[in-house]
Amino acid sequence: MEETSEVCIICGETGKNGITIISGFICEDCETEMVRTDVQDEKYPFFIHRLKAIWIQKNA
Ligand SMILES: [Zn+2]
């Protein structure tokens, strides 16, 4: 078992399994939720906002 100390960019929790994308780490809980989240869901803008914030930071 591999331990991760990565911080999820969505929920901010550590020590979870998940995926590392170009701009950070997303735990599997948030990944699942993002995949499930419909564009019309009120949570969708929240996710996009969080991701955009990371991407903008990276590209700066
Ligand atoms: Zn998360």
N, CA, C, O and the ligand as a Tripos MOL2 file, in Angstrom:
@<TRIPOS>MOLECULE
protein
  241   239    61     0     0
PROTEIN
NO_CHARGES

@<TRIPOS>ATOM
      1 N           0.8470   -1.2090    0.0000 N.3       1 MET1
      2 CA          0.0000    0.0000    0.0000 C.3       1 MET1
      3 C           0.8770    1.2520    0.0000 C.2       1 MET1
      4 O           1.7940    1.4060    0.8060 O.2       1 MET1
      5 N           0.5620    2.1050   -0.9090 N.am      2 GLU2
      6 CA          1.3330    3.3260   -1.0300 C.3       2 GLU2
      7 C           0.5870    4.4560   -0.3420 C.2       2 GLU2
      8 O          -0.5920    4.7020   -0.5980 O.2       2 GLU2
      9 N           1.2980    5.1250    0.5260 N.am      3 GLU3
     10 CA          0.6450    6.2360    1.2170 C.3       3 GLU3
     11 C           0.8640    7.5210    0.4530 C.2       3 GLU3
     12 O           1.9400    7.7730   -0.0890 O.2       3 GLU3
     13 N          -0.1690    8.3150    0.4230 N.am      4 THR4
     14 CA         -0.0510    9.5930   -0.2700 C.3       4 THR4
     15 C          -0.2690   10.7220    0.7210 C.2       4 THR4
     16 O          -1.1380   10.6570    1.5910 O.2       4 THR4
     17 N           0.5310   11.7450    0.5680 N.am      5 SER5
     18 CA          0.3400   12.9150    1.4080 C.3       5 SER5
     19 C          -0.1650   14.0690    0.5540 C.2       5 SER5
     20 O          -0.1210   15.2330    0.9520 O.2       5 SER5
     21 N          -0.6410   13.7150   -0.6180 N.am      6 GLU6
     22 CA         -1.1190   14.7470   -1.5280 C.3       6 GLU6
     23 C          -2.3900   15.3910   -0.9640 C.2       6 GLU6
     24 O          -3.2140   14.7330   -0.3290 O.2       6 GLU6
     25 N          -2.5160   16.6570   -1.2100 N.am      7 VAL7
     26 CA         -3.6880   17.3890   -0.7390 C.3       7 VAL7
     27 C          -4.6590   17.5470   -1.8950 C.2       7 VAL7
     28 O          -4.3060   18.0720   -2.9510 O.2       7 VAL7
     29 N          -5.8610   17.0950   -1.6900 N.am      8 CYS8
     30 CA         -6.8830   17.2330   -2.7210 C.3       8 CYS8
     31 C          -7.1980   18.7030   -2.9580 C.2       8 CYS8
     32 O          -7.4470   19.4570   -2.0170 O.2       8 CYS8
     33 N          -7.1840   19.0990   -4.2250 N.am      9 ILE9
     34 CA         -7.4090   20.5120   -4.5350 C.3       9 ILE9
     35 C          -8.8690   20.9030   -4.3940 C.2       9 ILE9
     36 O          -9.2000   22.0890   -4.3910 O.2       9 ILE9
     37 N          -9.7400   19.9140   -4.2780 N.am     10 ILE10
     38 CA        -11.1570   20.2190   -4.1510 C.3      10 ILE10
     39 C         -11.5780   20.2890   -2.6870 C.2      10 ILE10
     40 O         -12.1260   21.2980   -2.2430 O.2      10 ILE10
     41 N         -11.3240   19.2270   -1.9430 N.am     11 CYS11
     42 CA        -11.8040   19.1800   -0.5640 C.3      11 CYS11
     43 C         -10.7090   19.4800    0.4530 C.2      11 CYS11
     44 O         -10.9880   19.7160    1.6280 O.2      11 CYS11
     45 N          -9.4420   19.4680   -0.0160 N.am     12 GLY12
     46 CA         -8.3430   19.8200    0.8610 C.3      12 GLY12
     47 C          -7.9140   18.7260    1.8150 C.2      12 GLY12
     48 O          -7.0990   18.9660    2.7060 O.2      12 GLY12
     49 N          -8.4480   17.5340    1.6450 N.am     13 GLU13
     50 CA         -8.0790   16.4410    2.5340 C.3      13 GLU13
     51 C          -6.8270   15.7330    2.0320 C.2      13 GLU13
     52 O          -6.5120   15.7560    0.8420 O.2      13 GLU13
     53 N          -6.1210   15.1060    2.9670 N.am     14 THR14
     54 CA         -4.9070   14.3810    2.6200 C.3      14 THR14
     55 C          -5.0960   12.8900    2.8950 C.2      14 THR14
     56 O          -6.0430   12.4730    3.5610 O.2      14 THR14
     57 N          -4.1640   12.1050    2.3610 N.am     15 GLY15
     58 CA         -4.1280   10.6890    2.6890 C.3      15 GLY15
     59 C          -5.1740    9.8550    1.9940 C.2      15 GLY15
     60 O          -5.4320    8.7220    2.4010 O.2      15 GLY15
     61 N          -5.7790   10.3860    0.9600 N.am     16 LYS16
     62 CA         -6.7680    9.6270    0.2120 C.3      16 LYS16
     63 C          -6.1680    9.1430   -1.1040 C.2      16 LYS16
     64 O          -5.1940    9.7020   -1.6090 O.2      16 LYS16
     65 N          -6.7670    8.1020   -1.6360 N.am     17 ASN17
     66 CA         -6.4070    7.6860   -2.9820 C.3      17 ASN17
     67 C          -7.0450    8.6400   -3.9750 C.2      17 ASN17
     68 O          -8.0800    9.2470   -3.7010 O.2      17 ASN17
     69 N          -6.4150    8.7610   -5.1250 N.am     18 GLY18
     70 CA         -6.9990    9.6500   -6.1170 C.3      18 GLY18
     71 C          -6.1180    9.7560   -7.3360 C.2      18 GLY18
     72 O          -5.2400    8.9230   -7.5560 O.2      18 GLY18
     73 N          -6.3520   10.7690   -8.1160 N.am     19 ILE19
     74 CA         -5.5950   10.9670   -9.3430 C.3      19 ILE19
     75 C          -4.8100   12.2630   -9.2640 C.2      19 ILE19
     76 O          -5.2480   13.2470   -8.6680 O.2      19 ILE19
     77 N          -3.6470   12.2360   -9.8760 N.am     20 THR20
     78 CA         -2.8610   13.4590   -9.9940 C.3      20 THR20
     79 C          -3.0220   13.9710  -11.4170 C.2      20 THR20
     80 O          -2.6500   13.2980  -12.3780 O.2      20 THR20
     81 N          -3.5680   15.1430  -11.5360 N.am     21 ILE21
     82 CA         -3.6870   15.7660  -12.8390 C.3      21 ILE21
     83 C          -2.5750   16.7910  -12.9800 C.2      21 ILE21
     84 O          -1.7730   16.9860  -12.0670 O.2      21 ILE21
     85 N          -2.5400   17.4270  -14.1080 N.am     22 ILE22
     86 CA         -1.4240   18.3320  -14.4120 C.3      22 ILE22
     87 C          -1.2940   19.4570  -13.3860 C.2      22 ILE22
     88 O          -0.2050   19.9700  -13.1310 O.2      22 ILE22
     89 N          -2.4190   19.8180  -12.8160 N.am     23 SER23
     90 CA         -2.4110   20.9730  -11.9230 C.3      23 SER23
     91 C          -2.5490   20.6140  -10.4560 C.2      23 SER23
     92 O          -2.5870   21.5070   -9.6090 O.2      23 SER23
     93 N          -2.6250   19.3390  -10.1330 N.am     24 GLY24
     94 CA         -2.7630   18.9860   -8.7350 C.3      24 GLY24
     95 C          -3.3560   17.6150   -8.5360 C.2      24 GLY24
     96 O          -3.4100   16.7960   -9.4530 O.2      24 GLY24
     97 N          -3.7950   17.3860   -7.3300 N.am     25 PHE25
     98 CA         -4.2980   16.0730   -6.9510 C.3      25 PHE25
     99 C          -5.7800   16.1660   -6.6360 C.2      25 PHE25
    100 O          -6.2370   17.1050   -5.9830 O.2      25 PHE25
    101 N          -6.5260   15.1710   -7.1140 N.am     26 ILE26
    102 CA         -7.9470   15.0950   -6.8010 C.3      26 ILE26
    103 C          -8.2160   13.7150   -6.2080 C.2      26 ILE26
    104 O          -7.9190   12.6960   -6.8320 O.2      26 ILE26
    105 N          -8.7750   13.6860   -5.0050 N.am     27 CYS27
    106 CA         -9.0640   12.4060   -4.3830 C.3      27 CYS27
    107 C         -10.2020   11.7070   -5.1360 C.2      27 CYS27
    108 O         -10.9670   12.3320   -5.8710 O.2      27 CYS27
    109 N         -10.2820   10.4100   -4.9280 N.am     28 GLU28
    110 CA        -11.2630    9.6580   -5.7200 C.3      28 GLU28
    111 C         -12.7020   10.0280   -5.3550 C.2      28 GLU28
    112 O         -13.6080    9.9130   -6.1790 O.2      28 GLU28
    113 N         -12.8960   10.4620   -4.1440 N.am     29 ASP29
    114 CA        -14.2370   10.9100   -3.7590 C.3      29 ASP29
    115 C         -14.6750   12.1110   -4.5930 C.2      29 ASP29
    116 O         -15.7840   12.1520   -5.1250 O.2      29 ASP29
    117 N         -13.7810   13.0790   -4.6910 N.am     30 CYS30
    118 CA        -14.1030   14.2800   -5.4550 C.3      30 CYS30
    119 C         -14.1570   13.9830   -6.9480 C.2      30 CYS30
    120 O         -14.9770   14.5400   -7.6780 O.2      30 CYS30
    121 N         -13.2690   13.0960   -7.3890 N.am     31 GLU31
    122 CA        -13.2770   12.7210   -8.7950 C.3      31 GLU31
    123 C         -14.6170   12.0960   -9.1630 C.2      31 GLU31
    124 O         -15.2270   12.4350  -10.1770 O.2      31 GLU31
    125 N         -15.0540   11.1790   -8.3140 N.am     32 THR32
    126 CA        -16.3370   10.5210   -8.5440 C.3      32 THR32
    127 C         -17.4650   11.5460   -8.5640 C.2      32 THR32
    128 O         -18.3690   11.4980   -9.3990 O.2      32 THR32
    129 N         -17.3810   12.4540   -7.6350 N.am     33 GLU33
    130 CA        -18.4410   13.4620   -7.5450 C.3      33 GLU33
    131 C         -18.4410   14.3860   -8.7610 C.2      33 GLU33
    132 O         -19.4930   14.7950   -9.2520 O.2      33 GLU33
    133 N         -17.2390   14.7030   -9.2310 N.am     34 MET34
    134 CA        -17.1410   15.5710  -10.4060 C.3      34 MET34
    135 C         -17.7050   14.8930  -11.6410 C.2      34 MET34
    136 O         -18.4100   15.5050  -12.4430 O.2      34 MET34
    137 N         -17.3790   13.6180  -11.7740 N.am     35 VAL35
    138 CA        -17.8630   12.8690  -12.9280 C.3      35 VAL35
    139 C         -19.3840   12.7780  -12.8950 C.2      35 VAL35
    140 O         -20.0540   12.8520  -13.9250 O.2      35 VAL35
    141 N         -19.9040   12.6160  -11.6890 N.am     36 ARG36
    142 CA        -21.3480   12.4940  -11.5180 C.3      36 ARG36
    143 C         -22.0640   13.8230  -11.6750 C.2      36 ARG36
    144 O         -23.2430   13.8770  -12.0260 O.2      36 ARG36
    145 N         -21.3320   14.8900  -11.4080 N.am     37 THR37
    146 CA        -21.9630   16.2010  -11.3740 C.3      37 THR37
    147 C         -22.3920   16.6480  -12.7680 C.2      37 THR37
    148 O         -21.5900   16.6950  -13.7010 O.2      37 THR37
    149 N         -23.6240   16.9610  -12.8770 N.am     38 ASP38
    150 CA        -24.1620   17.4340  -14.1480 C.3      38 ASP38
    151 C         -23.8040   18.9130  -14.3230 C.2      38 ASP38
    152 O         -23.6190   19.6400  -13.3480 O.2      38 ASP38
    153 N         -23.7130   19.3290  -15.5520 N.am     39 VAL39
    154 CA        -23.3830   20.7270  -15.8370 C.3      39 VAL39
    155 C         -24.4080   21.6670  -15.2050 C.2      39 VAL39
    156 O         -24.0940   22.7960  -14.8290 O.2      39 VAL39
    157 N         -25.6140   21.1810  -15.1010 N.am     40 GLN40
    158 CA        -26.6760   22.0170  -14.5490 C.3      40 GLN40
    159 C         -26.7360   21.9580  -13.0280 C.2      40 GLN40
    160 O         -27.4980   22.6870  -12.3940 O.2      40 GLN40
    161 N         -25.9260   21.0850  -12.4600 N.am     41 ASP41
    162 CA        -25.8890   20.9820  -11.0040 C.3      41 ASP41
    163 C         -25.2810   22.2560  -10.4220 C.2      41 ASP41
    164 O         -24.3800   22.8550  -11.0080 O.2      41 ASP41
    165 N         -25.7820   22.6500   -9.2800 N.am     42 GLU42
    166 CA        -25.2800   23.8870   -8.6750 C.3      42 GLU42
    167 C         -23.8380   23.7460   -8.1860 C.2      42 GLU42
    168 O         -23.1510   24.7410   -7.9550 O.2      42 GLU42
    169 N         -23.3830   22.4900   -8.0290 N.am     43 LYS43
    170 CA        -22.0070   22.2650   -7.5910 C.3      43 LYS43
    171 C         -21.0080   22.4210   -8.7340 C.2      43 LYS43
    172 O         -19.8180   22.6330   -8.4970 O.2      43 LYS43
    173 N         -21.4810   22.3190   -9.9500 N.am     44 TYR44
    174 CA        -20.5710   22.3070  -11.0970 C.3      44 TYR44
    175 C         -19.7060   23.5680  -11.1780 C.2      44 TYR44
    176 O         -18.4900   23.4720  -11.3440 O.2      44 TYR44
    177 N         -20.3150   24.7350  -11.0610 N.am     45 PRO45
    178 CA        -19.4930   25.9700  -11.0930 C.3      45 PRO45
    179 C         -18.4420   25.9910   -9.9980 C.2      45 PRO45
    180 O         -17.3680   26.5670  -10.1670 O.2      45 PRO45
    181 N         -18.7550   25.3650   -8.8830 N.am     46 PHE46
    182 CA        -17.7910   25.3080   -7.7800 C.3      46 PHE46
    183 C         -16.5590   24.5290   -8.1960 C.2      46 PHE46
    184 O         -15.4340   24.9700   -7.9600 O.2      46 PHE46
    185 N         -16.7580   23.3900   -8.8050 N.am     47 PHE47
    186 CA        -15.6330   22.5780   -9.2670 C.3      47 PHE47
    187 C         -14.8240   23.3170  -10.3160 C.2      47 PHE47
    188 O         -13.5950   23.3610  -10.2520 O.2      47 PHE47
    189 N         -15.5070   23.8850  -11.2610 N.am     48 ILE48
    190 CA        -14.8220   24.6090  -12.3300 C.3      48 ILE48
    191 C         -14.0150   25.7750  -11.7550 C.2      48 ILE48
    192 O         -12.8890   26.0560  -12.1630 O.2      48 ILE48
    193 N         -14.6430   26.4280  -10.7990 N.am     49 HIS49
    194 CA        -13.9660   27.5590  -10.1630 C.3      49 HIS49
    195 C         -12.6800   27.1050   -9.4840 C.2      49 HIS49
    196 O         -11.6360   27.7450   -9.6160 O.2      49 HIS49
    197 N         -12.7660   25.9950   -8.7590 N.am     50 ARG50
    198 CA        -11.5880   25.4730   -8.0630 C.3      50 ARG50
    199 C         -10.5000   25.0810   -9.0600 C.2      50 ARG50
    200 O          -9.3260   25.3920   -8.8570 O.2      50 ARG50
    201 N         -10.8850   24.4080  -10.1220 N.am     51 LEU51
    202 CA         -9.9170   23.9620  -11.1150 C.3      51 LEU51
    203 C          -9.2950   25.1530  -11.8350 C.2      51 LEU51
    204 O          -8.0870   25.1890  -12.0650 O.2      51 LEU51
    205 N         -10.1150   26.1050  -12.1800 N.am     52 LYS52
    206 CA         -9.6140   27.2980  -12.8690 C.3      52 LYS52
    207 C          -8.6030   28.0270  -12.0160 C.2      52 LYS52
    208 O          -7.5810   28.4990  -12.5140 O.2      52 LYS52
    209 N          -8.8870   28.1180  -10.7380 N.am     53 ALA53
    210 CA         -7.9850   28.8050   -9.8200 C.3      53 ALA53
    211 C          -6.6140   28.1470   -9.8340 C.2      53 ALA53
    212 O          -5.5910   28.8320   -9.8160 O.2      53 ALA53
    213 N          -6.5930   26.8290   -9.8660 N.am     54 ILE54
    214 CA         -5.3390   26.0860   -9.9050 C.3      54 ILE54
    215 C          -4.6280   26.3070  -11.2350 C.2      54 ILE54
    216 O          -3.4250   26.5620  -11.2790 O.2      54 ILE54
    217 N          -5.3810   26.2070  -12.2960 N.am     55 TRP55
    218 CA         -4.7710   26.3340  -13.6290 C.3      55 TRP55
    219 C          -4.1870   27.7230  -13.8450 C.2      55 TRP55
    220 O          -3.0950   27.8820  -14.3900 O.2      55 TRP55
    221 N          -4.9260   28.7020  -13.4130 N.am     56 ILE56
    222 CA         -4.4610   30.0820  -13.5690 C.3      56 ILE56
    223 C          -3.1750   30.2820  -12.7890 C.2      56 ILE56
    224 O          -2.2350   30.9320  -13.2470 O.2      56 ILE56
    225 N          -3.1640   29.7000  -11.5900 N.am     57 GLN57
    226 CA         -1.9880   29.7850  -10.7380 C.3      57 GLN57
    227 C          -0.7790   29.1690  -11.4420 C.2      57 GLN57
    228 O           0.3180   29.7280  -11.4430 O.2      57 GLN57
    229 N          -1.0160   28.0030  -12.0370 N.am     58 LYS58
    230 CA          0.0640   27.2740  -12.7050 C.3      58 LYS58
    231 C           0.6070   28.0220  -13.9190 C.2      58 LYS58
    232 O           1.8060   28.0150  -14.1970 O.2      58 LYS58
    233 N          -0.3070   28.6610  -14.6230 N.am     59 ASN59
    234 CA          0.0900   29.3170  -15.8710 C.3      59 ASN59
    235 C           0.6840   30.7010  -15.6510 C.2      59 ASN59
    236 O           1.2480   31.2980  -16.5680 O.2      59 ASN59
    237 N           0.5530   31.1960  -14.4510 N.am     60 ALA60
    238 CA          1.0220   32.5440  -14.1720 C.3      60 ALA60
    239 C           2.5490   32.6350  -14.2670 C.2      60 ALA60
    240 O           3.1180   33.7070  -14.0610 O.2      60 ALA60
    241 ZN        -11.2550   15.5560   -2.4300 Zn       61 ZN61
@<TRIPOS>BOND
     1     1     2 1
     2     2     3 1
     3     3     4 2
     4     3     5 am
     5     5     6 1
     6     6     7 1
     7     7     8 2
     8     7     9 am
     9     9    10 1
    10    10    11 1
    11    11    12 2
    12    11    13 am
    13    13    14 1
    14    14    15 1
    15    15    16 2
    16    15    17 am
    17    17    18 1
    18    18    19 1
    19    19    20 2
    20    19    21 am
    21    21    22 1
    22    22    23 1
    23    23    24 2
    24    23    25 am
    25    25    26 1
    26    26    27 1
    27    27    28 2
    28    27    29 am
    29    29    30 1
    30    30    31 1
    31    31    32 2
    32    31    33 am
    33    33    34 1
    34    34    35 1
    35    35    36 2
    36    35    37 am
    37    37    38 1
    38    38    39 1
    39    39    40 2
    40    39    41 am
    41    41    42 1
    42    42    43 1
    43    43    44 2
    44    43    45 am
    45    45    46 1
    46    46    47 1
    47    47    48 2
    48    47    49 am
    49    49    50 1
    50    50    51 1
    51    51    52 2
    52    51    53 am
    53    53    54 1
    54    54    55 1
    55    55    56 2
    56    55    57 am
    57    57    58 1
    58    58    59 1
    59    59    60 2
    60    59    61 am
    61    61    62 1
    62    62    63 1
    63    63    64 2
    64    63    65 am
    65    65    66 1
    66    66    67 1
    67    67    68 2
    68    67    69 am
    69    69    70 1
    70    70    71 1
    71    71    72 2
    72    71    73 am
    73    73    74 1
    74    74    75 1
    75    75    76 2
    76    75    77 am
    77    77    78 1
    78    78    79 1
    79    79    80 2
    80    79    81 am
    81    81    82 1
    82    82    83 1
    83    83    84 2
    84    83    85 am
    85    85    86 1
    86    86    87 1
    87    87    88 2
    88    87    89 am
    89    89    90 1
    90    90    91 1
    91    91    92 2
    92    91    93 am
    93    93    94 1
    94    94    95 1
    95    95    96 2
    96    95    97 am
    97    97    98 1
    98    98    99 1
    99    99   100 2
   100    99   101 am
   101   101   102 1
   102   102   103 1
   103   103   104 2
   104   103   105 am
   105   105   106 1
   106   106   107 1
   107   107   108 2
   108   107   109 am
   109   109   110 1
   110   110   111 1
   111   111   112 2
   112   111   113 am
   113   113   114 1
   114   114   115 1
   115   115   116 2
   116   115   117 am
   117   117   118 1
   118   118   119 1
   119   119   120 2
   120   119   121 am
   121   121   122 1
   122   122   123 1
   123   123   124 2
   124   123   125 am
   125   125   126 1
   126   126   127 1
   127   127   128 2
   128   127   129 am
   129   129   130 1
   130   130   131 1
   131   131   132 2
   132   131   133 am
   133   133   134 1
   134   134   135 1
   135   135   136 2
   136   135   137 am
   137   137   138 1
   138   138   139 1
   139   139   140 2
   140   139   141 am
   141   141   142 1
   142   142   143 1
   143   143   144 2
   144   143   145 am
   145   145   146 1
   146   146   147 1
   147   147   148 2
   148   147   149 am
   149   149   150 1
   150   150   151 1
   151   151   152 2
   152   151   153 am
   153   153   154 1
   154   154   155 1
   155   155   156 2
   156   155   157 am
   157   157   158 1
   158   158   159 1
   159   159   160 2
   160   159   161 am
   161   161   162 1
   162   162   163 1
   163   163   164 2
   164   163   165 am
   165   165   166 1
   166   166   167 1
   167   167   168 2
   168   167   169 am
   169   169   170 1
   170   170   171 1
   171   171   172 2
   172   171   173 am
   173   173   174 1
   174   174   175 1
   175   175   176 2
   176   175   177 am
   177   177   178 1
   178   178   179 1
   179   179   180 2
   180   179   181 am
   181   181   182 1
   182   182   183 1
   183   183   184 2
   184   183   185 am
   185   185   186 1
   186   186   187 1
   187   187   188 2
   188   187   189 am
   189   189   190 1
   190   190   191 1
   191   191   192 2
   192   191   193 am
   193   193   194 1
   194   194   195 1
   195   195   196 2
   196   195   197 am
   197   197   198 1
   198   198   199 1
   199   199   200 2
   200   199   201 am
   201   201   202 1
   202   202   203 1
   203   203   204 2
   204   203   205 am
   205   205   206 1
   206   206   207 1
   207   207   208 2
   208   207   209 am
   209   209   210 1
   210   210   211 1
   211   211   212 2
   212   211   213 am
   213   213   214 1
   214   214   215 1
   215   215   216 2
   216   215   217 am
   217   217   218 1
   218   218   219 1
   219   219   220 2
   220   219   221 am
   221   221   222 1
   222   222   223 1
   223   223   224 2
   224   223   225 am
   225   225   226 1
   226   226   227 1
   227   227   228 2
   228   227   229 am
   229   229   230 1
   230   230   231 1
   231   231   232 2
   232   231   233 am
   233   233   234 1
   234   234   235 1
   235   235   236 2
   236   235   237 am
   237   237   238 1
   238   238   239 1
   239   239   240 2
@<TRIPOS>SUBSTRUCTURE
     1 MET1         2 RESIDUE 1 A MET
     2 GLU2         6 RESIDUE 1 A GLU
     3 GLU3        10 RESIDUE 1 A GLU
     4 THR4        14 RESIDUE 1 A THR
     5 SER5        18 RESIDUE 1 A SER
     6 GLU6        22 RESIDUE 1 A GLU
     7 VAL7        26 RESIDUE 1 A VAL
     8 CYS8        30 RESIDUE 1 A CYS
     9 ILE9        34 RESIDUE 1 A ILE
    10 ILE10       38 RESIDUE 1 A ILE
    11 CYS11       42 RESIDUE 1 A CYS
    12 GLY12       46 RESIDUE 1 A GLY
    13 GLU13       50 RESIDUE 1 A GLU
    14 THR14       54 RESIDUE 1 A THR
    15 GLY15       58 RESIDUE 1 A GLY
    16 LYS16       62 RESIDUE 1 A LYS
    17 ASN17       66 RESIDUE 1 A ASN
    18 GLY18       70 RESIDUE 1 A GLY
    19 ILE19       74 RESIDUE 1 A ILE
    20 THR20       78 RESIDUE 1 A THR
    21 ILE21       82 RESIDUE 1 A ILE
    22 ILE22       86 RESIDUE 1 A ILE
    23 SER23       90 RESIDUE 1 A SER
    24 GLY24       94 RESIDUE 1 A GLY
    25 PHE25       98 RESIDUE 1 A PHE
    26 ILE26      102 RESIDUE 1 A ILE
    27 CYS27      106 RESIDUE 1 A CYS
    28 GLU28      110 RESIDUE 1 A GLU
    29 ASP29      114 RESIDUE 1 A ASP
    30 CYS30      118 RESIDUE 1 A CYS
    31 GLU31      122 RESIDUE 1 A GLU
    32 THR32      126 RESIDUE 1 A THR
    33 GLU33      130 RESIDUE 1 A GLU
    34 MET34      134 RESIDUE 1 A MET
    35 VAL35      138 RESIDUE 1 A VAL
    36 ARG36      142 RESIDUE 1 A ARG
    37 THR37      146 RESIDUE 1 A THR
    38 ASP38      150 RESIDUE 1 A ASP
    39 VAL39      154 RESIDUE 1 A VAL
    40 GLN40      158 RESIDUE 1 A GLN
    41 ASP41      162 RESIDUE 1 A ASP
    42 GLU42      166 RESIDUE 1 A GLU
    43 LYS43      170 RESIDUE 1 A LYS
    44 TYR44      174 RESIDUE 1 A TYR
    45 PRO45      178 RESIDUE 1 A PRO
    46 PHE46      182 RESIDUE 1 A PHE
    47 PHE47      186 RESIDUE 1 A PHE
    48 ILE48      190 RESIDUE 1 A ILE
    49 HIS49      194 RESIDUE 1 A HIS
    50 ARG50      198 RESIDUE 1 A ARG
    51 LEU51      202 RESIDUE 1 A LEU
    52 LYS52      206 RESIDUE 1 A LYS
    53 ALA53      210 RESIDUE 1 A ALA
    54 ILE54      214 RESIDUE 1 A ILE
    55 TRP55      218 RESIDUE 1 A TRP
    56 ILE56      222 RESIDUE 1 A ILE
    57 GLN57      226 RESIDUE 1 A GLN
    58 LYS58      230 RESIDUE 1 A LYS
    59 ASN59      234 RESIDUE 1 A ASN
    60 ALA60      238 RESIDUE 1 A ALA
    61 ZN61       241 GROUP 0 **** ****
